[in-house]
């Protein structure tokens, strides 16, 4: 086989339909769009439009409620903190605050605060000071001999 003998598989490529190129082409004049009306014009996107019938998204009931002042916390698991301590990126002897967690790269940004969850296990004796924590996370840290202080503003 030579370079000039290379071909696509039959049916793999289709030639572009050239519309509006005279009556002989079969797609001349209105270019297959019919006559008049909204859909014959350019720049029309009718997503969800059902010809005047009440659209599906409006027929379905509304559900739920979005709290406008909801707090969004950066979530950290205990296992991740232990992993960073083992890798010598976090110092277990010093107090670990939210700023320290951001600096070392445990979390990317604080958002409305950092919340500690109990996934994974912790063996290091650490002193944590964060915005929030689950009850099981507090128990796990205290069981390992450390302490977990939760800021008063977002205490559970």
C-alpha positions in Angstrom: 0.0 0.0 0.0 1.2 3.5 -0.9 0.3 6.9 0.5 -1.8 7.8 -2.5 -3.8 4.6 -2.1 -5.1 5.5 1.4 -8.9 5.9 1.5 -11.4 6.3 4.3 -13.8 3.4 4.9 -16.9 3.5 2.6 -19.5 5.7 4.3 -17.1 7.1 6.9 -17.3 10.6 5.4 -20.3 12.4 3.9 -20.1 15.4 1.7 -21.6 18.6 3.1 -25.2 19.4 1.9 -25.0 22.6 -0.2 -28.4 24.3 0.3 -29.8 27.2 -1.5 -27.9 26.6 -4.8 -30.7 26.7 -7.4 -33.8 24.7 -8.2 -31.9 21.9 -9.9 -30.2 20.8 -6.6 -33.4 19.8 -4.9 -32.5 22.1 -2.0 -32.7 25.5 -3.7 -34.8 28.6 -2.8 -36.0 27.8 0.8 -33.1 25.3 1.4 -35.4 22.7 2.9 -36.8 24.9 5.6 -40.3 25.3 4.1 -42.1 28.6 3.8 -42.2 31.4 6.3 -42.6 30.9 10.0 -40.2 31.1 12.9 -38.2 28.0 12.1 -37.5 29.2 8.5 -35.6 32.3 9.9 -32.0 32.2 11.0 -30.9 32.4 14.6 -33.9 30.6 16.2 -33.4 28.1 19.0 -36.6 26.6 20.3 -35.4 24.5 23.1 -38.2 23.2 25.2 -40.9 24.8 23.0 -43.8 22.5 22.3 -45.8 24.5 19.7 -47.8 26.5 22.3 -48.6 23.4 24.4 -47.5 23.9 28.0 -43.9 22.7 28.0 -42.9 19.7 30.1 -40.6 21.7 32.4 -43.6 24.0 33.3 -46.0 21.1 33.8 -43.9 19.4 36.4 -44.3 20.5 40.1 -41.7 22.7 41.8 -39.7 20.9 44.5 -37.4 21.9 47.3 -36.0 25.2 48.5 -32.6 26.8 48.0 -31.4 28.7 51.1 -30.1 32.0 49.9 -27.6 32.4 52.8 -26.4 28.8 52.9 -22.8 28.3 54.2 -20.5 26.3 52.1 -17.6 24.6 53.9 -14.4 23.1 52.6 -14.5 19.5 53.7 -11.4 17.7 55.0 -11.3 14.0 56.1 -9.2 12.9 59.1 -7.5 10.3 56.9 -6.2 13.1 54.6 -4.8 15.1 57.6 -3.0 11.9 58.8 -1.6 11.3 55.3 -0.2 14.8 55.2 1.3 14.4 58.7 3.0 11.1 57.6 4.4 12.9 54.5 5.8 15.6 56.8 3.8 18.3 55.1 1.9 19.0 58.3 3.5 19.4 61.8 1.4 17.5 64.3 3.2 19.2 67.3 2.0 22.7 66.3 -1.7 23.8 66.3 -3.3 23.1 62.9 -5.6 26.0 61.9 -7.6 26.6 58.7 -4.8 28.9 57.3 -2.2 26.2 57.8 -4.4 23.7 56.0 -4.7 26.1 53.0 -0.9 26.8 53.0 0.0 23.1 53.0 -2.5 22.3 50.3 -4.8 20.1 52.2 -7.7 22.3 51.1 -7.6 24.7 48.1 -9.6 27.5 49.7 -11.5 28.1 53.0 -14.9 29.2 51.5 -17.1 29.8 54.6 -14.8 27.7 56.8 -13.2 24.3 57.0 -15.3 21.3 58.3 -13.6 18.1 59.5 -15.3 14.8 58.8 -14.4 11.4 60.3 -13.6 9.4 57.2 -10.3 7.6 57.5 -8.5 7.2 60.8 -6.0 9.4 62.7 -3.3 8.2 64.9 -1.3 11.4 65.4 -1.9 13.6 68.5 -3.0 16.8 66.8 -4.5 20.1 68.0 -7.0 21.2 65.4 -8.8 24.6 65.3 -11.5 24.8 62.6 -15.0 26.2 61.9 -16.9 22.9 62.0 -16.5 19.2 62.7 -18.8 16.1 62.8 -19.3 14.6 66.3 -17.5 11.4 65.2 -14.5 13.4 64.0 -14.2 15.1 67.4 -14.4 11.7 69.1 -11.8 10.2 66.8 -9.3 13.1 67.4 -9.8 12.9 71.2 -9.4 9.1 71.1 -6.0 9.6 69.4 -5.0 11.9 72.3 -5.5 15.2 70.5 -8.0 18.0 70.7 -10.4 19.5 68.1 -11.7 23.0 68.8 -14.7 24.2 66.8 -15.2 28.0 66.3 -18.2 29.3 68.3 -19.9 30.8 65.2 -20.6 27.5 63.4 -20.7 25.1 66.4 -23.0 22.1 66.1 
